[in-house]
């Protein structure tokens, strides 16, 4: 069965030195000075777990790029049949962000835009995001973000789905929005948005599948059957670690196929 990982990244040395990562290293039982992963290492991890395609993300923050769009494009060029990218953008330079999104979209190497709100300490209904949403709609690119509590040592409030993402979904009915990292502890709000907006999706990145909350698994089997996608948050979690208890979720074959790849193929036009 095909598997697509919708949230991975290849951190740079600058990214790995960020002090807010300390909590993630503790949670994932990794050293606080892990090696900087190369594209070849990611491909090897994908092969070990049977992952066909990974979508790797750029990271832009108020202090500049932690993983630049150029970094992502160079990684894709190592294995273009296995890797696609997410564009990131500078919220403080709205027109520059729009131009960057439009230019990168034309390369065919990028399948969406990702902004991590806690990195900016700005919720997604802040006015500085709105030019980016317009560019996403114009280019046919999903907007991907993080929902739920913040694992790194940053505030969690920006990850609350209601009202922040709800405002965006109301203002941009043509925009496909993907909330990464499940959305805990606001799972009732995630379920509400799934019911209310046909253009809202969620991924399971940052969770080994056996650690998913029971209510979220119920969502996957019910109203979220066509809306939940598999993700890892590599290198914080490996594909093998995330998938090792997949069968324990009790998904039927149709739901499992949608979760692992089919929904991602549809959303990201792969």
C-alpha positions in Angstrom: 0.0 0.0 0.0 1.4 3.4 -1.0 2.5 5.8 1.8 3.0 9.6 1.5 4.5 11.5 4.4 3.0 15.0 4.3 5.2 16.6 7.0 9.0 16.2 7.0 11.9 18.6 6.9 15.7 18.5 6.5 16.9 20.9 9.2 20.0 23.0 8.7 22.7 23.5 11.3 21.1 26.8 12.2 17.7 25.2 12.7 19.2 22.5 14.9 20.9 25.1 17.2 17.6 26.8 18.1 17.1 26.6 21.9 13.4 26.0 21.7 14.1 22.5 20.3 15.3 21.3 23.8 11.9 20.0 24.8 11.6 18.0 21.5 14.9 16.3 22.0 13.8 15.2 25.5 10.4 13.9 24.3 11.9 12.0 21.4 14.9 10.7 23.4 17.4 12.2 21.1 20.6 14.0 22.0 20.6 17.8 22.0 23.3 17.8 19.4 21.9 15.4 16.7 23.6 15.3 13.2 22.2 17.5 10.5 20.2 15.0 8.2 21.0 14.9 4.5 18.5 14.0 1.8 20.1 10.6 1.4 19.4 9.8 5.1 15.8 10.7 4.6 15.5 8.5 1.5 17.0 5.6 3.5 14.4 6.1 6.3 11.6 6.2 3.7 12.8 3.0 2.1 13.0 1.3 5.5 9.4 2.2 6.2 8.0 1.8 2.7 7.3 5.5 2.2 7.1 6.4 -1.5 7.0 10.2 -1.2 7.9 12.8 1.5 6.9 16.5 1.4 9.7 18.5 2.9 9.2 22.0 4.4 11.0 25.2 4.4 10.9 27.2 7.6 10.9 31.0 7.6 10.7 33.0 10.9 11.0 36.5 12.2 14.8 36.1 12.4 15.1 34.9 8.8 15.2 31.5 7.2 15.9 28.4 9.3 15.4 26.2 6.2 15.3 28.3 3.1 13.2 27.6 0.0 16.6 27.2 -1.9 17.6 24.5 0.7 14.4 22.6 0.0 14.8 22.9 -3.8 18.3 21.6 -3.6 17.2 18.6 -1.5 14.4 17.8 -4.0 16.9 17.8 -6.8 18.7 14.9 -5.1 15.6 12.7 -5.5 12.9 14.5 -7.5 10.9 11.3 -7.9 10.7 10.9 -4.1 10.6 14.5 -2.7 8.3 17.5 -3.1 8.4 20.7 -1.1 6.5 23.3 0.9 7.3 27.0 0.4 7.8 29.2 3.4 7.5 33.0 3.4 8.3 36.1 5.4 5.2 37.5 7.0 6.9 40.8 7.5 7.4 41.2 3.7 3.9 40.5 2.3 4.6 41.4 -1.3 8.0 39.7 -1.3 6.2 36.6 0.1 3.6 36.7 -2.7 6.3 37.0 -5.4 8.3 34.1 -3.8 5.2 31.8 -3.7 4.4 32.6 -7.3 7.9 32.0 -8.5 8.4 28.8 -6.6 5.0 27.4 -7.7 6.1 27.7 -11.3 9.0 25.3 -10.7 6.7 22.3 -10.3 8.8 21.2 -7.2 6.5 22.6 -4.5 3.0 21.5 -3.7 2.0 23.9 -0.9 2.9 26.7 1.5 3.7 26.1 5.2 3.9 28.7 7.9 4.4 27.7 11.5 2.4 30.2 13.7 4.2 29.7 17.0 7.5 30.6 15.3 6.1 34.0 14.6 3.9 34.2 17.7 1.1 35.3 15.3 -2.2 33.3 14.9 -3.2 32.5 11.3 -6.0 35.1 11.3 -3.4 37.9 11.6 -3.6 40.3 8.7 0.0 39.5 7.7 -1.0 36.1 6.5 -3.8 37.3 4.2 -1.6 38.1 1.1 -0.2 34.6 1.4 -3.6 33.1 1.4 -4.5 35.0 -1.7 -1.3 33.8 -3.4 -2.1 30.2 -2.4 -5.6 30.4 -3.9 -4.3 32.0 -7.1 -1.6 29.3 -7.5 -3.8 26.4 -6.4 -1.6 25.6 -3.4 -2.8 24.3 -0.1 -1.9 26.3 3.0 -0.4 24.1 5.7 0.1 25.1 9.3 0.4 23.7 12.8 -2.5 23.2 15.2 -2.6 22.1 18.8 -0.1 22.7 21.6 3.4 23.7 20.7 6.0 21.0 21.5 9.0 23.4 21.3 9.5 26.0 24.0 7.1 28.5 22.5 3.5 29.6 23.3 0.7 27.2 22.3 -2.1 29.8 21.8 -1.4 30.3 18.1 -2.3 26.7 17.5 -5.9 26.9 18.7 -8.2 26.1 15.7 -11.2 28.2 16.9 -11.3 31.2 16.3 -8.0 31.5 14.5 -8.3 29.0 11.7 -12.0 29.3 11.6 -11.7 32.9 10.7 -9.4 32.0 7.8 -11.7 29.3 6.5 -14.6 31.7 6.6 -12.7 34.5 4.8 -11.1 32.2 2.2 -13.6 29.5 1.2 -11.5 28.6 -1.9 -8.4 27.9 0.2 -7.4 24.4 1.1 -6.1 24.4 4.7 -4.1 21.5 6.3 -3.6 21.5 10.1 -0.6 19.5 11.1 0.2 17.8 14.4 -3.3 16.6 15.2 -4.6 19.6 17.2 -4.5 18.2 20.8 -5.7 19.4 23.3 -8.4 21.1 21.2 -9.7 18.0 19.4 -13.3 19.0 19.7 -12.5 22.2 17.8 -10.8 20.1 15.1 -13.8 17.9 14.8 -16.0 21.0 14.5 -14.0 22.4 11.7 -14.0 19.0 9.8 -17.8 19.0 9.9 -18.1 22.7 9.0 -15.6 23.2 6.2 -15.1 20.8 3.3 -11.7 22.4 2.6 -10.1 21.6 6.0 -7.8 18.7 6.5 -5.5 17.4 9.3 -2.3 15.3 9.4 -0.9 13.0 12.1 2.7 14.4 12.1 4.5 14.5 15.4 2.7 11.4 16.6 3.6 7.7 16.5 0.3 6.3 15.4 -0.3 4.3 18.6 -0.1 7.5 20.6 -3.0 9.2 18.7 -5.9 10.1 21.1 -8.8 7.8 20.9 -11.1 10.6 19.9 -8.9 11.4 17.0 -8.9 7.7 15.8 -12.7 7.9 15.9 -12.5 11.0 13.7 -10.3 9.0 11.2 -12.9 6.3 11.0 -15.9 8.6 10.8 -16.3 12.2 9.6 -12.6 12.5 9.0 -12.3 9.5 6.8 -11.4 11.6 3.7 -9.6 14.4 5.7 -6.8 12.9 7.7 -3.3 12.3 6.2 -0.2 10.6 7.4 2.8 12.6 8.5 5.9 12.1 10.6 7.7 15.4 11.5 11.0 13.8 10.4 13.7 13.9 11.8 12.0 14.3 15.2 10.2 11.0 14.5 11.1 8.4 11.8 8.6 6.9 9.4 9.3 3.5 10.9 8.5 4.7 14.4 5.3 6.4 13.4 4.0 3.4 11.4 5.0 0.5 13.6 1.6 0.0 15.2 -0.5 1.1 12.2 -2.7 -2.1 12.3 -3.6 -1.3 16.0 -5.7 1.6 14.8 -8.3 -0.8 13.4 -8.7 1.0 10.1 -10.4 -0.9 7.3 -8.5 -1.2 4.0 -10.3 1.7 2.3 -9.8 4.1 5.2 -6.1 3.0 5.6 -5.4 3.7 1.9 -7.0 7.1 2.1 -5.1 8.0 5.2 -1.7 6.7 4.0 -1.7 8.2 0.5 -4.9 8.7 -1.5 -6.1 11.9 0.3 -2.6 13.4 0.1 -2.5 12.7 -3.6 -5.8 14.5 -4.1 -5.0 17.5 -1.8 -1.5 18.1 -3.1 -2.2 17.0 -6.7 0.6 14.5 -6.7 
